[in-house]
Every structure is written in structure tokens, then in C-alpha cells.
Amino acid sequence: MASYIKRHAESTVLQLAKMFGAVLVAGPRQVGKTTMLQKLTEGMNYVTLDDMVVRAAAQEESVTFFKDNPPPVFVDEIQKAPNLFEQIKLLLDRSHKKGQFFLCGSQQFQMMKGVSESLSGRIGLITLLGFSLREKYGVSDNTPFLPTEEYFTERRKQLADISYDTVWAAIHRGCMPELCENPDFDWQLFYSAYVRTYIERDVRDLSEVGDILKFTRFMTAAAASTGQLVNLASLARDVRISQPTAERWLSILVASNIVYLLKPYSNNITKRAVKTPKLYFLDTGLAAYLTKWNTADVLKNGAMAGAFFESFVISEIIKSYSNKGIIDPPLYFYRDKEMNEIDLLIEDGGTLYPLEIKKHADPQKKDMAAFDLLDKIPGIRRGPGGVICLYDRLITLRGSDKVIPVCYL
């Protein structure tokens, strides 16, 4: 059996358990939520609502459910019995104890509804995504990515040796724990089963999606536009559905953490900025499977190589924030009506840190030309930035802006 790979979110879960009566770990299917929580709650009661008998008891006898399964308890697939949230609230209001309920599930819609109605202020939330590069390479530093001197000084202490080909192999294979831990698992068979299970179990429960084939085509069309501005009209046209349906289906992909929408940066002064978000698949392996890039070699030399590299980098940065319990990371992109663009802006303490993402290994000063636009916007403080790329050393390119290798993510 593959050995357990320590997750960066573990310390955040333990911290939340000291602050709240309940902790909920959300996230897409098969990213290791159950495995991580079983590790952290060893010796506690464990119940899974995948078990039909247990689920029936939870749904029909919710008042006595926690008498049979007393806290501290780990309840898996909590979204299958949302009526338990009310019982958890009553028990927490009575006991005022911390760390009594550990919950997880893969359907954000039902869970978040139950949480906001019953457990607001009583529950700590964290989203777990697939393995990050740091987790795969055993790097213990779990600081959210920020292109500052302090961050780089710390990260330099634990750098993984990641070659050009290894990066593309990681982009192609994706970040699902089972695929990462079992190199002999067939990539195609895994994602084929993943898509089918996701649609049959999660999507059908979330929405009246009658046509599974059309939804699969919609996922494929979304994967083909990873790294681009959301274009609902085009997605709807490709799949032959109405635009409101495309909007609803996209919101399902976002709610199940398959897709991330990166917001455009705007303040009162940046009137010329675009208002449409950019779409990114959080697991590049799933996107590669859907768009039929069947090997890492074909992908890295293909027309979508840049979009996939960008999606991979954005996803790694998002993981560094979500693992620390930051549900809505302060990430944006900049694009104005003149088509000037900055791939990523990270906002921290009122300062904007600009980043370009390039798949090449020979970054140049012109890659950072758009950063100067931020200096012209009144009231904006600009911090150091850089080009995240496949060059192998961290070096200063101009001023405080650097060339940032992937191994520093």
C-alpha cells in the first residue's frame, strides 16, 4: 500500500478544531479528504453516510443519531444527511466544547446551505484540493505563495529538484492522490471513471441535468477554454444548450471545485478594466483527459501548452492559500480595454504583487512590461513581482522583479 503523504491542510484542521465546535473539510471527489481526516481523528468515532443503513438512520432518526455515534465523531459524506446540521448545532450550543465534529463531503451546494442556515459561527471551513507540488516532494513549508524576499528566503531552505520534463509529467498526470501515489495506474481509465462518478453522483444530485452526454461535452468545452476569459455564449453554442443552462452548469463546476473563476482586478479608478472572470481547471490532468491530450509530450508541444502551464501555476498558488484555510484567496488578473494584461495579481496588506506566467525557460524584461501600468493607477501600492516560468534559478530581472522557477511555488 502507498505510504501516507502528509497534507499541508492538517495543521489548519487542527487549528480550526481548537477554535470551533465543528470543522468541515470540503473539496472535489477523491482528493484525500477522508484519508486525511481519518489520520487526524484516529481513535474517534467514525461514521460514513455512504453506508445505506447509517444514512437511513441519519435521515430518519437524526435526533438519536449522535446518541448512537457520540462526539467527538468524524462524519463522512455529510451532505447525504443535511438534517444532521441542526442536531450538531443543538449539541454544540449545549456543550460549548471545541473539536467535537469533523465533517467532510464533496458537494458544496447542500453542505454550504446547511452550514449557513445552522452552523454559522460554530464551524471552521477548509477546502482540500489535490496534491500540491510541495506535498508531493515532502516540502513542509506551507506558507501561502507571495513573491517577497521573506517568502523566497524561507522557501530556499527546502527546494525540490524538479526538471522540465517532470513539470510537464505533473501537469499531464494531474494532482489526484491515487494517480500520484500509484504511477502504474492507468491515467485514462482513472479519469474516465472519475468523470462518470462525478456526473452520476454529484451533478445529478445538484441539478436537473437530464442529458449526461451534454454535460460531459460542456465539461470538455470548459476544459478547452482553461486560461481564457469566460465566454458563456460560446460554451452554450458549442454544446447546443441555452446560455442560462451554460451559466447554471458552470456554477456546478465551480461549486464542486472542478473549475476556479479568477476575478478581474478593479477599483473605482480602474474603470477601463474588463469585468469578465477567467476560467481555470484546478486539476490539469482532468482537463488534459477531457481535451484528449493523451501524453505529456503531446501536451507540452501542443497548442494549449501555455494555457495548461498557466492553469497549473494558478492551481498551485490557490492550493497554497486553501491549505491555510483561506477560502477566498486574494487573487486577481488585470486586463484593460487596450488589452494590456497581467496574468496574476496577489493582494496582501493593501499591496499588489504582479506575476506573469510563461511556459518558456528564457524570461525577458519585456515579459514584465505591463507591471508599470500599476504604477500609473492612483492609490495603488505595488510590491515585487516576477515571471513564473521553467527557468531553473531564482534571479532578479529588473528592480525587485524576479524570474521565479516552478520549484518556488
SVG drawing of the C-alpha trace seen along z (x, -y; Angstrom):
<svg xmlns="http://www.w3.org/2000/svg" viewBox="-37 -59 57 61">
<polyline fill="none" stroke="black" stroke-width="0.4" points="0.0,0.0 1.3,-3.5 2.6,-5.4 0.6,-8.3 1.7,-11.7 1.4,-14.4 -1.1,-17.1 -0.4,-20.8 -4.1,-21.3 -3.6,-19.1 -2.2,-21.9 -5.1,-24.1 -7.7,-21.5 -6.2,-21.0 -6.1,-24.8 -9.7,-25.1 -10.7,-22.3 -9.3,-24.4 -11.4,-27.4 -14.7,-25.8 -17.0,-23.0 -17.1,-21.6 -14.7,-21.5 -15.9,-20.9 -13.4,-19.8 -14.9,-20.3 -13.4,-19.7 -13.8,-17.7 -14.1,-13.9 -11.1,-11.7 -8.6,-14.4 -8.0,-12.6 -10.4,-14.4 -11.4,-11.1 -7.9,-9.8 -6.6,-13.0 -9.4,-13.2 -9.1,-9.5 -5.4,-10.2 -6.2,-13.2 -9.2,-11.7 -7.6,-8.3 -9.3,-6.7 -12.5,-8.8 -15.9,-7.5 -16.2,-7.3 -19.4,-7.0 -19.8,-7.2 -23.1,-8.1 -22.1,-6.1 -23.4,-3.2 -27.1,-2.9 -28.1,-1.7 -26.2,-4.5 -27.6,-7.1 -31.2,-5.9 -30.7,-6.3 -29.2,-9.8 -32.1,-10.9 -34.9,-9.4 -33.7,-9.4 -31.5,-12.5 -32.4,-13.2 -30.9,-9.9 -28.1,-9.7 -25.5,-11.3 -26.6,-9.2 -25.6,-6.2 -22.5,-8.0 -21.4,-10.3 -19.0,-13.1 -16.1,-13.6 -17.0,-12.0 -16.0,-12.1 -19.0,-12.1 -18.0,-11.3 -20.2,-12.4 -22.2,-14.7 -24.1,-16.2 -26.1,-13.0 -28.0,-13.9 -28.1,-17.7 -30.6,-17.5 -27.8,-16.5 -26.5,-20.1 -29.4,-21.2 -28.6,-18.4 -24.9,-19.4 -26.0,-23.0 -28.1,-21.9 -25.3,-19.7 -22.7,-22.4 -25.0,-25.1 -25.4,-22.7 -21.8,-21.7 -19.7,-24.7 -16.9,-22.2 -14.4,-22.6 -13.4,-20.0 -16.4,-17.7 -17.5,-17.2 -15.2,-16.5 -17.2,-16.6 -16.4,-16.1 -18.1,-15.8 -17.7,-16.7 -20.9,-18.6 -20.6,-22.2 -24.1,-23.2 -26.0,-21.2 -23.3,-21.4 -22.9,-25.2 -26.7,-25.6 -26.8,-23.5 -23.8,-25.3 -25.0,-28.8 -28.5,-28.0 -27.5,-26.1 -23.8,-26.4 -22.8,-29.9 -20.1,-31.0 -19.8,-27.5 -17.9,-25.8 -14.4,-26.1 -14.2,-25.6 -11.4,-24.4 -11.3,-23.3 -8.9,-20.5 -7.7,-20.2 -5.4,-17.6 -1.8,-17.2 0.4,-20.3 3.9,-20.1 5.2,-20.8 3.2,-17.9 4.4,-15.5 8.0,-16.4 7.8,-16.4 8.3,-20.2 6.9,-21.0 6.7,-24.8 3.0,-25.6 3.3,-29.4 0.9,-30.9 2.8,-31.9 3.9,-35.6 6.8,-36.9 8.6,-38.7 12.2,-38.4 11.0,-36.8 9.0,-34.2 11.9,-33.2 14.4,-33.1 12.2,-30.6 11.4,-28.5 15.0,-28.3 15.7,-26.2 13.5,-23.3 13.6,-23.2 12.6,-20.1 14.7,-19.3 12.1,-19.4 13.2,-19.1 11.5,-20.5 10.1,-17.1 8.9,-16.3 6.8,-19.5 5.1,-18.5 4.6,-15.0 2.9,-16.5 0.8,-18.8 -0.4,-15.9 -1.0,-13.4 -2.8,-15.8 -3.0,-16.1 -5.3,-13.3 -3.6,-11.4 -4.4,-7.9 -2.7,-8.8 0.3,-10.4 0.8,-7.6 0.4,-4.8 2.5,-5.5 1.3,-2.3 -2.4,-3.3 -3.8,-3.9 -4.4,-7.7 -7.2,-7.3 -9.1,-4.6 -8.9,-6.7 -10.2,-9.9 -12.9,-8.1 -14.3,-6.6 -13.8,-9.9 -15.9,-11.9 -18.6,-9.2 -18.8,-9.0 -18.7,-12.8 -21.6,-13.3 -23.7,-10.4 -23.3,-11.1 -22.7,-14.8 -24.1,-16.6 -27.3,-14.6 -27.9,-15.4 -27.2,-19.1 -29.2,-19.9 -31.8,-18.6 -29.1,-17.6 -31.1,-15.2 -28.5,-14.9 -25.3,-13.3 -23.7,-13.4 -24.3,-17.1 -22.9,-17.8 -19.8,-15.8 -19.5,-17.9 -19.9,-21.0 -17.1,-19.9 -14.9,-19.3 -15.7,-22.7 -14.9,-24.3 -11.6,-22.4 -10.7,-23.6 -11.1,-27.2 -9.0,-26.9 -6.9,-30.0 -9.3,-32.1 -12.0,-34.7 -15.4,-33.0 -17.5,-33.1 -20.9,-31.7 -22.3,-32.3 -19.5,-30.3 -19.8,-27.5 -23.6,-27.3 -23.2,-27.3 -20.5,-24.5 -22.8,-22.2 -26.1,-23.4 -27.7,-24.5 -29.2,-27.8 -27.0,-30.4 -28.8,-30.3 -28.2,-26.5 -24.5,-27.1 -24.4,-29.6 -26.0,-27.1 -23.7,-24.2 -20.6,-26.4 -21.8,-27.3 -21.9,-23.5 -18.3,-23.0 -17.3,-26.0 -19.3,-24.7 -17.7,-21.3 -14.2,-22.8 -13.5,-21.4 -13.2,-25.0 -12.0,-28.2 -13.0,-31.6 -10.2,-34.2 -11.8,-37.6 -10.5,-40.7 -8.9,-43.3 -10.9,-46.6 -11.2,-49.5 -13.0,-52.8 -10.2,-54.2 -9.6,-51.2 -12.8,-51.9 -11.1,-50.6 -10.6,-47.1 -12.6,-44.2 -15.3,-42.7 -15.3,-39.1 -13.5,-36.4 -11.0,-33.9 -11.7,-30.2 -9.2,-27.7 -9.4,-23.9 -8.0,-23.1 -6.8,-19.7 -4.8,-19.9 -4.9,-16.1 -8.6,-16.1 -8.5,-19.0 -6.0,-17.1 -8.1,-13.9 -11.2,-15.8 -9.4,-17.6 -7.6,-14.4 -4.0,-15.4 -3.1,-11.8 0.6,-12.2 2.8,-14.7 4.9,-15.1 2.0,-15.9 0.6,-18.3 3.9,-20.3 4.3,-20.7 0.6,-21.4 -1.4,-24.5 -2.7,-24.6 0.7,-24.2 0.7,-27.8 -2.9,-27.6 -2.1,-24.4 1.1,-25.7 -0.8,-28.8 -3.6,-26.7 -1.1,-24.6 0.6,-27.6 -2.6,-29.3 -3.9,-26.0 -0.6,-25.5 -0.9,-29.1 -4.6,-28.5 -3.7,-25.3 -1.1,-27.2 -3.9,-29.5 -6.7,-27.0 -4.4,-24.7 -4.1,-27.5 -7.9,-27.8 -8.1,-30.9 -11.4,-30.1 -11.4,-33.1 -7.8,-33.9 -6.9,-37.5 -6.0,-36.6 -6.9,-38.6 -5.8,-39.3 -5.6,-42.6 -6.7,-43.4 -7.8,-46.7 -9.7,-47.8 -6.3,-48.2 -5.7,-44.5 -2.8,-45.2 -2.7,-42.2 -1.1,-40.9 -1.7,-37.2 -2.0,-37.3 -2.2,-39.9 -1.9,-38.9 -3.2,-41.5 -1.7,-41.5 -2.0,-44.2 -3.1,-46.8 -0.1,-46.0 -0.4,-44.4 2.1,-41.8 2.1,-41.3 3.0,-38.0 3.4,-36.8 3.2,-33.1 5.2,-31.9 5.9,-28.3 9.3,-29.2 12.7,-29.0 14.2,-32.2 12.3,-35.1 13.0,-38.7 12.3,-42.1 9.5,-42.7 7.5,-39.9 7.0,-42.4 6.3,-45.5 2.6,-45.6 3.6,-45.8 4.4,-49.5 0.6,-50.1 0.0,-49.5 2.3,-52.4 0.0,-54.7 -3.1,-53.8 -3.5,-56.3 -3.8,-54.8 -2.1,-51.5 1.0,-50.3 2.9,-47.8 5.1,-45.2 7.8,-43.0 6.6,-40.7 8.1,-38.3 7.8,-35.8 6.9,-32.3 8.5,-30.0 10.6,-27.0 13.9,-28.6 15.9,-26.8 17.2,-29.6 15.7,-32.5 17.3,-35.6 16.5,-39.4 15.4,-40.5 14.8,-44.2 14.4,-46.3 12.7,-44.0 11.1,-41.8 12.4,-38.3 12.5,-35.2 10.6,-32.6 11.2,-28.9 8.2,-26.5 10.0,-24.8 9.4,-28.1 5.6,-27.7"/>
</svg>
